[in-house]
């Protein structure tokens, strides 16, 4: 169950982590940030805008697109 205060992005990250049998700490290491900061991104306490593209790529979160691409090149 996802906590009520989690962002849509955070919920998608948590679901993807479960689906991929990956730990949050592993994702943080892959992205290159401290685990506590990853937790703040997932819970919405920090936007993590700088790291969102790497998180999206690492977890194949297609519904969030790739924020490092211009909107015209995103798949519909």
Order of alpha helices (4+ residues) and beta strands (2+ residues): alpha-alpha-alpha-alpha
